[in-house]
């Protein structure tokens, strides 16, 4: 399958998953839906690996890193994402996830001392301005609601979504540790999702959450779509693209998916952004594109300077 087609597939699927999550809300606790989703996705990946004849066992030195990644990427991140969409329109959650492009260099700075470029700082400032414009009215209304004795659910959803983005960023950082232990992407994905599923299941049981099976066909359609397309196919396309065209180009998926998510929210969730919210979204997504573009230019410049003249001539 060609790289442009893989890029389109990943964008369309991940752009629609934020809305598809709303199909699973209401009848079942968010944590239980996360267990159903990644339990099914993990089983599918293990079956796929078994059909290919892969050895399914991995040593503990690899498992400990997959356990940590499962906690960050598929447990905490998705429980917070599902929970946040009980209070926020899915489009707003998807826009917040685009900010991962800024959390990543910040995490690298904290963990490894990697310098943060001036262009990244400027783009981050523009993104913050965009977020302020996007959420200014809603957060103000939520604070007014709290002061008046209300519950301020919008503010809770906003904070849960931010935690989800930070947790996903940590999970992405752990990917490299997992890759050092095994190059089998499908198998490591299967184990990572399984660990995440088990941890969420334990937490759901410990907190007494109900495990009923909903009767709505839309719930099961959403579950199958999120498990097979959103968790298996999209991640497979994403990792294949990284191998073919590199991370600098692949991460542009994070700019395209919020646009698709916003359009779906307008169509199916009756989301009607005000002018100030449209400006906020535009600033936020433009800042992400700016950060990624400047990062790609810097990488290309460094590669050009480090390439021997004889290699450039060929």
C-alpha positions in Angstrom: 0.0 0.0 0.0 1.4 3.4 -1.0 2.5 5.9 1.7 0.0 8.6 0.6 -2.8 6.1 1.0 -1.6 5.0 4.4 -1.4 8.7 5.5 -5.0 9.3 4.3 -6.2 6.2 6.1 -4.6 7.1 9.4 -6.0 10.7 9.2 -9.5 9.6 8.4 -9.6 7.0 11.0 -8.1 9.0 13.9 -10.0 12.1 12.8 -13.3 10.1 13.3 -12.4 8.2 16.5 -13.0 11.2 18.7 -16.6 11.3 17.5 -16.9 7.5 17.5 -16.1 7.5 21.3 -19.3 9.4 21.9 -21.2 6.3 20.7 -19.9 4.4 23.7 -20.9 7.0 26.3 -23.9 6.8 28.5 -24.7 3.2 29.0 -21.4 1.9 30.2 -18.7 3.5 32.4 -15.8 5.0 30.4 -13.3 2.6 32.0 -15.3 -0.4 31.1 -15.6 0.7 27.5 -11.8 1.2 27.4 -11.5 -2.5 28.6 -13.8 -3.7 25.9 -12.0 -1.7 23.2 -8.4 -2.6 23.9 -9.2 -6.1 25.0 -10.7 -6.8 21.5 -7.8 -4.9 19.8 -5.2 -6.8 21.8 -6.8 -10.2 21.0 -7.0 -9.3 17.3 -3.3 -8.4 17.3 -2.3 -11.6 19.1 -4.3 -13.6 16.6 -2.6 -11.8 13.7 0.8 -12.5 15.1 -0.1 -16.2 15.7 -1.2 -16.6 12.1 2.1 -15.1 11.0 3.9 -17.7 13.1 5.4 -15.2 15.5 6.5 -16.3 19.0 4.1 -14.5 21.3 6.3 -14.6 24.4 8.6 -11.7 25.3 11.2 -11.5 28.1 10.4 -9.5 31.3 13.0 -6.9 30.4 10.8 -6.0 27.5 7.5 -6.6 29.4 8.3 -4.0 32.0 8.6 -1.2 29.4 5.5 -2.4 27.7 3.7 -2.4 31.0 4.7 1.3 31.6 3.7 2.2 28.0 0.4 0.4 28.5 -0.3 2.4 31.6 0.4 5.7 29.9 -0.8 5.2 26.4 -3.8 2.8 26.8 -4.9 3.1 30.4 -4.6 6.6 31.9 -4.8 8.4 28.5 -7.9 6.7 27.2 -9.8 6.6 30.5 -9.3 10.3 30.7 -10.2 10.8 27.1 -13.4 8.8 27.3 -14.3 10.6 30.6 -13.6 14.0 29.2 -15.9 13.5 26.2 -18.8 13.1 28.7 -18.4 16.9 29.3 -16.6 18.3 26.2 -17.5 18.1 22.5 -15.2 15.6 20.8 -13.8 18.2 18.5 -12.4 20.2 21.4 -10.7 17.1 22.8 -9.0 16.4 19.4 -7.7 20.0 19.2 -6.1 19.6 22.7 -4.4 16.4 21.5 -2.7 18.4 18.8 -0.7 20.1 21.6 1.3 16.9 22.1 3.7 18.3 19.6 4.7 20.8 22.4 4.5 18.4 25.3 7.1 16.2 23.6 10.0 18.7 23.5 9.0 19.8 27.1 9.2 16.2 28.3 12.5 15.7 26.5 13.8 18.8 28.2 12.8 17.6 31.6 13.9 14.0 31.2 17.0 14.3 29.0 18.0 18.0 29.1 17.3 18.4 25.4 17.2 22.1 24.4 13.9 23.6 23.3 14.3 25.7 20.1 13.2 29.3 20.0 10.7 28.5 17.1 9.1 25.9 19.3 8.7 28.4 22.2 7.1 30.9 19.8 4.8 28.4 18.3 3.8 27.2 21.8 3.0 30.8 22.8 0.7 31.1 19.7 -0.9 27.8 20.6 -1.6 29.0 24.2 -3.2 32.1 22.8 -5.4 29.9 20.5 -6.4 27.7 23.5 -7.3 30.7 25.5 -9.6 32.0 22.7 -11.0 28.5 22.1 -12.0 27.8 25.7 -12.3 31.4 27.2 -16.0 31.6 27.1 -16.6 28.0 28.2 -14.1 28.0 31.1 -15.5 31.4 32.2 -19.0 29.9 32.3 -17.8 26.9 34.2 -16.0 29.0 36.8 -19.2 31.1 37.2 -21.2 27.9 37.6 -18.8 26.6 40.3 -19.0 30.0 42.2 -22.8 29.7 42.0 -22.8 26.2 43.6 -22.8 24.2 40.3 -20.5 21.3 39.4 -18.4 22.9 36.6 -18.4 19.8 34.5 -16.8 21.5 31.5 -13.8 22.5 33.6 -13.4 18.9 34.7 -13.6 17.6 31.2 -11.0 20.2 30.1 -8.6 19.0 32.8 -9.1 15.3 32.0 -8.4 16.0 28.4 -5.1 17.8 29.3 -4.1 14.8 31.5 -4.8 12.5 28.6 -2.6 14.4 26.2 0.3 14.5 28.7 -0.1 10.8 29.4 -0.1 10.0 25.7 3.1 12.0 25.3 4.8 10.0 28.0 3.6 6.8 26.3 5.1 7.9 23.0 8.4 8.6 24.8 8.4 5.0 26.1 8.0 3.6 22.5 11.8 3.9 22.0 12.5 1.8 25.0 10.0 -0.9 23.8 11.7 -0.8 20.3 15.1 -1.5 21.9 13.7 -4.8 23.3 11.7 -6.0 20.2 11.3 -4.9 16.6 8.0 -6.7 16.2 5.6 -3.8 16.1 2.4 -5.8 16.0 3.5 -8.1 18.9 4.6 -5.2 21.2 1.4 -3.4 20.4 -0.6 -6.5 21.4 1.3 -6.8 24.7 1.1 -3.0 25.5 -2.7 -2.9 24.8 -3.1 -6.1 27.0 -1.2 -4.5 29.9 -3.3 -1.4 29.6 -6.5 -3.4 29.4 -5.7 -5.4 32.5 -4.8 -2.3 34.6 -8.0 -0.5 33.6 -10.0 -3.7 34.3 -8.5 -4.0 37.8 -9.3 -0.3 38.5 -12.9 -0.7 37.2 -13.5 -3.7 39.5 -11.9 -2.1 42.5 -14.1 1.0 42.1 -17.3 -1.1 41.6 -18.1 -0.1 38.1 -20.9 -1.9 36.3 -20.0 -4.4 33.5 -23.3 -4.5 31.8 -23.5 -5.2 28.0 -25.5 -2.4 26.3 -28.3 -3.3 23.8 -27.7 -0.3 21.5 -26.4 -1.4 18.1 -24.6 1.9 17.8 -22.5 1.1 20.9 -21.3 -2.2 19.3 -20.7 -0.6 15.9 -18.6 2.1 17.7 -16.7 -0.5 19.7 -15.8 -2.6 16.6 -14.8 0.5 14.7 -12.6 1.8 17.5 -11.0 -1.6 18.3 -10.3 -2.7 14.7 -9.9 0.5 12.7 -8.9 3.0 15.4 -6.6 0.7 17.4 -5.3 -1.9 15.0 -5.4 -0.5 11.4 -4.6 3.1 12.2 -1.6 2.3 14.5 -0.3 -0.2 11.9 -0.5 2.5 9.2 1.1 5.0 11.5 4.1 2.8 12.4 4.5 1.8 8.7 4.7 5.4 7.7 7.3 6.2 10.3 9.5 3.4 8.9 9.0 4.7 5.3 8.9 8.5 5.5 10.2 9.3 9.0 8.7 10.8 12.1 8.9 14.5 10.9 6.4 13.9 8.1 4.3 11.3 9.8 3.4 13.6 12.7 1.5 15.9 10.4 -1.3 13.4 11.0 -1.8 15.3 14.3 -2.6 18.5 12.3 -5.1 16.9 9.9 -7.1 14.8 12.4 -8.5 17.7 14.5 -9.8 19.3 11.3 -11.7 16.1 10.4 -12.9 15.8 14.0 -14.3 19.4 14.1 -16.2 18.8 10.8 -17.7 15.6 12.2 -18.7 17.4 15.5 -20.4 20.2 13.5 -22.3 17.5 11.5 -23.2 15.0 14.2 -22.9 16.8 17.6 -24.5 20.0 16.4 -21.3 21.9 17.5 -21.6 25.5 16.4 -18.3 27.3 17.2 -18.5 31.1 17.7 -16.1 33.3 15.7 -13.7 33.5 18.6 -13.6 29.7 18.8 -12.8 29.4 15.1 -10.0 31.9 15.5 -8.7 29.9 18.5 -8.7 26.6 16.6 -7.0 28.2 13.6 -4.2 29.7 15.8 -3.8 26.4 17.7 -3.5 24.2 14.5 -1.4 26.8 12.7 1.1 26.8 15.6 1.3 23.0 15.5 2.1 23.1 11.8 4.6 25.9 12.4 6.4 23.9 15.1 6.5 20.7 12.9 7.7 22.6 9.8 10.5 24.4 11.7 11.5 21.1 13.3 11.6 19.4 9.9 13.8 22.2 8.4 16.2 22.0 11.3 16.5 18.2 11.0 17.1 18.6 7.2 19.8 21.2 7.8 21.6 19.1 10.4 21.5 16.1 8.1 22.9 18.2 5.3 25.8 19.6 7.4 26.6 16.1 8.7 26.7 14.4 5.3 30.2 14.0 3.8 30.8 15.8 0.5 31.3 12.6 -1.3 27.9 11.3 -0.1 26.2 14.5 -1.2 27.7 14.1 -4.7 26.1 10.7 -5.1 
